[in-house]
């Protein structure tokens, strides 16, 4: 046996409290000791002192990448779930609206509405959506069953699940952002600390409350049900991340920057017509923006984030601005930034491919999972209208859906006059949202290929297919290499 073979070891470690494991691995990287020696050292020394000194005083943030936690959030709104997932380095899953029936679920009621006259209006909107959600499910299921009977080779249980999923793919367009859901995540304690800070700094009361709950959960003994079931009840009993949670607090920069930008943009864009949808021209589902000046890109992106207008329309205005006007925009976005504050993600520029995408909220939630690209999402609204699921048209059920969505849109516009927060939560998945996706070619190829597949949802299949064709039109040698599938090719049960 040679020296290399005799010294090589590959070691799997049993779970440890995240702050302890990160401490052990950090020490392991800074000493000649074995991992066993490093763990023994950590067991006999204060991890709190280590974190205070190296993470917070010296700013060695990467050491917190070495500890991971599992956190579950139950009974939160779909809107809150989306905001939880807004971390670039995030792994998790939310309760599926494709495989679970949300008909019996409840919805989130903002504290600002409780006990007010507006609460009745708000709940009336949600009840009407729930009733149509239930009403359409049975006839839609019958239509899908008649259109594609069960193949003999397919088990009845598998067939029922498939048909139910296809029906929920349609009816979930009626689910409001207020619908309650569950989310499970696995993140590093570095990401966790950023997440807590971001939640505590949010303008949304629900997110601030979730931030408080998350901070508290990290400082108390975790649920160790697996250990109890395995006869190891005394396993991981220490708090998950008490030191990091203790230091997490609201961030003034994050708490104010978007409000400041919105106020500035309203004045800076006054008279340009960008606040009127009629001036935007035809709204394409996918617009591939041509490469342009980095300063123009950052300024346009900052304004895009607090607007509802297309990126191309804002860019046309910015290109005619003086350098001082552009600098003023950046000054607003940076004026309250502290010495340790990261720039907001709107500054993450320089990607070769920028897609301005307009699609239904339900389909966008799946696109939101792609984390190798930069996403700048505008706020949810009814201003862009809504999509109609093709199966409803094919089944002759689209009229009921359109009537419900038109009535809801009118009610939401009235609700917005007394409660902007309530109107946000009442918005159904079927309404469209605008989002900027900045990426490299590898990510464009991945999204177009993956999301256009026949097993996917027709909404993002169409977007993925258009991304490929927009890219191929501008860069044929690159776009033509992308193996995407036309949305006209449908999945069949015998495939």
N, C-alpha and C positions, 0 to 999 in steps of 0.2 A: 504494500500500500504506500503510495507516494505521499509527500507532505501535504499536498493540496487536498487529497481525499481524507486524510486523518484529521485535518483542522476544520473542514467544512461542516457546518451545522445549519439546519433549517428548523426553527422552533415555533410552534404555535402556542400562544399564550391564552390562558383562560381570561374571561372578562374581568376587568378591574374598574373601580370608580374612575371616570374619565379624566378628572384632574390629576389623579395619581398615575394613571397609565401615561398621560402626556408628560408628566414630570419624569417618570422613569425613562421614557424613550429620549427625552431631551438630554438627560444626564448621560444616557447610553451613548449619545452622539458626541459627547464632550469628554469622555473618559475611555481608558483602555479596558475597562472592566467588562465582564460578561453581562448579559441581560439579567441573569439571576442575581448577580451582585448589585446591579443598579436597582432592581426591585426591592432587594433587602435594604438598601440604603434609604430608598424613598419611604419604606414602611416605618423606618425609625426617625424620620425627619418631617418637619412641617411643610406640607405642600402649599399652605396659604402664604407663608413667607416667601416661598419661591415665586409664586404667581404675582404677588405684590411687587416684587423686585424686578423680575425679568420681563413679565408681560406688561405691567402697567408703568413701572418706572423707566425701564430700559427700552420698551417698545418692541420686544422680540415676539411679534404677533404670530409668527409661523409655528411656534411651539404648541399653540392651541389647535393646530391642525392634527395633532397626534392623539387627541382624545375625542371620542364620538359618543353621542347619546341618541336614544330612541325616545321621542316625545309624541304623544297623541293628543289631539284636540277634538273634543266631542261637543256637538250641539252648537257649533259656530255657523255663521251665515256663509253662503257661497261666496259672497263678496269678500268676507274676511279670509276665507280659504285661498282665494286668488291672491290676496295681498301677502299671506303667509308664504306663498310659493314664489314671491318676487325676488328670491335670493339666487344669484348666479351659480353658487356652489351649493346645490340643494338636491337631496334625494328623498322622494316620498310619494305617497299615493293618497288621493282623496276618494271619498265614497263615490262609486260610479253611478251616474245618472242613466247609464246605458243598461246596467244589469240589475238595478234596484228600483223598486216602485216608490216614488216620492209622494204618492197620493195621500198617504196617511201621515206624512210628516208635518211638522209645525214650521213656523217662520219666525224670523227675528223681528222684534219690534223695538226700534230705537227708544231710549229713555226719554228723549226730547218730545216724543209723541204721546207717551203714556198719560192718560187722563185728559188729553186735549180733544177738541172737536175734530181735529185733523186725524186722530187715531182711527176714527170710524171710516173715514175716506180711504185711508191707507189699508186697513183690513178688508174693506170692500173690494179693492183692486186685487188683493191676494186671493180672496175667496173666489172671485170670478175666474181668475186664472186656474185655480185648483179645480173648479167645477168643469171647465172645458178640458183640462188635462185628463180628468176621469172619464168625461163624456166621449172623447175621441178614441180612447184606448181599445175598447171592445170592437167597434166597427172596423177600426184600422187593423186589429189583429185578425179579424175574420177575412178582410180583404187580402192581407198578406198570405194567409193560410190557403185561400182559394187560388191565389195567383201562383203559388209555388207549393204544391202538396209535398208531404214528407216522402223522400225517397225510401225505398224498401231497405236500403243499406244503412239508413240512419236510425239510431235509437230514438224512441218517442221522447224521452227526457231531453236529449240533445236538441231535438227538433223544437220542442217547446221553448227551450232557453234561447235558441237562435231567433225564433219568431218574436219572442218577448223583447229581446234586445233590439230588433229592428223597429218594433213599435215604440219602444222608449226613445230610440234615436229621433223619432218624430215628435212625440209628446213632450219631450224635455225642452222643446222650444218655448213652452209655456211656463217653465219654471222661473220664478223670480230670483234675483240675486239675494233675496231675503230667506230663501229656502235653507233650512238647517242641514248641515252635513258634518262629516267627520274627516279628519286628516291625520295620517301617520307620517312622521318624518325621521330620517336618520341623518344627522348633521354633525360636523365637527363642533367643538365648543367655541372655536373661533367664529364660525358662522352663527352659532347660537347667540353669542354676545352681540354680534352685529344685528341679528334679528330682533333681540329684545330691545336694543336701543332704537331701532327703526320703528318698532311697534309703539314704544313709549312716546316717540316723537310725532306720531301720526295725527292728522287733523280729525280722524274718525274716532269717536268715543269707544266703539266696540273694540277697535284695535288696541287702544290704550289699555282697556281693561284686560284684554288677552295678554298684553305685554306684562302687566302686573301679575297675572296668574302664572305666566310662564316663569317669571323671575322667582316667584314664591315656590313653584314646583321644583326648581333647580336647587333650592336651599333646604329642602326637606327630604326625608327618606323616600326613595323611589318604591314603586310597586314591584315586588319581587315574586309574583305569582308563579313564574316558571320554577324558581328555586324551591318554593313551597311544595309545588306539585311533584318535584323531583326529590323531595326529602332533604333539601338544602336551604331551609328557611333562613339560615343565618348568613346567606351569601352576600350579595351586594346590598348592604344596608346603609352605606354612607350616602349623603346627598350627592347629586350628580355633578354639579358645577357651582358650589356655594360661593367661591371667591369671585368668579367671573360675574355671576348674577348680582352679587352684592355691589359690584362696581358699575353695573349697567344702569344708565340713567338717561332721561330725555336729552336729546342733542339739539341745541338752539338752532344750529345751521339747518339740520334736516327739518325741524319743526316750522321754519319760516320761509325757506328758499322758494318753494313752489307758490306760496301765497304772494310773496314779493314779485315773482315772475309774472303771475297772472295779472296783478295790478299794473305792472309795468307794460305788459303786452297790450292790455286794453287801451292804454293811452297811445302807445307807440304805433299800433296798427289802426288807430282811429282814422276813418276816412278812406281806408283801402278797400272796403267792401268784403274783407275776409270773414266778417261776422255774419254774413248773409249766404246761406247755402246756394241761393240762386246765382251767385257770382262765381261759384267754384267750377262751373262747367260740368261735363259728364263725369261722374264718379266711377272710375274703374276699380274692379275688385283688386287688381294687382298692377302697380305702377313701378317699373324699374327706373330709378332716378339715375341720370347720367352723372359721371364723375364731375365734381366741382370743387371750388376753392375751400380749403379746410376751415378758414374763418367763417365763410358763408354757411358751411355745413353745421358748425357748432351753434351759430346764432339761430339758424333756421330750426334746428332740433330743439333748442331751448324754447322757442316760441311755439313750435308744434306741440310740445308736451302740455302746454296750458291753453291749447286752442282746440277747435273741432275741424279746422280747415285742412285740406290736403297739403302734403309737404311741398309739392310742386308749386302750388299757389303762393305759399309763404316764401319759398325760395325766390320766386320772381320779384317779390317786393324787396326782400333783403338785398338782392343783387344791385338794386338801385340806391341803396343807402350809402351814406358816407362812412368812412372808417370810424369816425367818432360815434355815429349811431350804433354801429356794430360793437364797438368797444363798450358803449354804455350798457348794452344787453348783457355782455359777459360780466361787467362790473356788478350788475344786479345779482347775477347768479353766484358771485364769489365774495361779495362785500362782507357777509357775516360768517365766512368760513374761518374756523379756528385753526391753530397750528397743527392739530392732529386729525382734522376732518378730511376724509376722502372727498374728492370731487364727485358731484352727483353724476349718475350714469349717462346723462345727456352729453357729457364731455367725451365719452368713449367713441371717438370718431376715427376716420381713416380706413374703414373697411371698403373693399372694392365694390361690393354689391349692396345697395340700399333699396329695399322693397317697401313701398308704402301700401299696406294691405287693409282692405275694408271687407269685413266678413261678420257673420253672426257670432254672438258672444259664445254660444255653445261650442261651435267649431273652433273658435279662437282659443278656448281653454285647452284644447289638445295641442295647438301650435305653441301655446305658452310654455309647454314642457321643454322646448328646445333651448338649451342653455349655452350652446357654443356660439350663439349669436347675441347681439345686443338688441333688446326690445325696449322701445319707448312707446308706451301705451297712452293714448288720450283717455280722458275720463268717460265712463259709460254715459250714454245719452239715448234719447229716442229720435234725435234730429236726423239721423241717417236712414230712418225707416227700418223695416224688418224683412227677413227672408221668409219664403214660403217653402216648406219641405216638399220636394217633388212627390213622394208617396201620397201626400194628402191630395194633391191635384189628381194623381192617377186614380185614387179611390173616390174622387168626387166629394171629399170632405173639406176642401180648402175654404169654402165659403164660411163655414162656422168658425174656422181659425181666423180668417181675415176680419170677420166681425168682432171677434174677441180682442184681437190685437189692436184694431182701430179704436175700439172703445177704451182699452187700457191706455193707449197713447194719449188720448184726449184727457183721461182722468189723471195721468201722470203730469201732463202739462199744467193742469189746474193745481195738483198737489205741490208742484214745484214752487208755486207762488207763496205757499205757507211753510213748506219744509223741503229744502233742497236735499237734505239727508234722506227723508222718506222717499222722495222720487227716485233717488239712486237705488235704494234697496228694492223698490217695486218694479224695476226694469226687468223684463223677461229675457231669457237667453236668445230668443229669436231676433231681437233687435241687433243692429250692426254696431261694431266698434272699430275704430281706426287704430292701427298700430304700425310703427316703423320697425322693420327687421333689418339690421345691418350685419353682414356676414362675409366670410371668405368663400371661395369657390367650393371647397370641400363640404362646407355646411349646406350650401345651396344645392349641391348634388345629392346630399344625404336627405334633406327635407323633401326635395322633389321626387326622389325615388321611393322613399318610405311612405310618405303621406298620400301618394297617388295610387297606392296599391288597392286591389279590389276589396280587401277586407276592411278598408277604412270607411269613414263617414263621407257622404257625398260632398259635404261642404268643404272640408279641407282637401279632399281629393281634387276638387276644382281649382282651389288656390294653388296647390302644388303643381298641377298640370300647367297653369298659367305662368307660374314662376319659371318653369323649364322653357316655355315658349318665349317669354319675354327675354330670357337670357340668350336663347338661341338666335333670336332676331338681331340682337346687338353683337353677340360673340358666337357666331355659328360653330366654330371649331370646338368651343367649349360646351355650348348648349346642346349640340347634337349628340354629344357623348353621354348625356344623362338618360338613363333607361327608365323613363317615367311611363305610367299607364294612363291612357285616356279615361276620363270619368264616364264615357259612353260604354265602356266595357264593364258590365255588371257582374257582381258575384252571384254564383248560383250554388244551391245546396249540394249539387253533385260535383262541384269543382274539387 
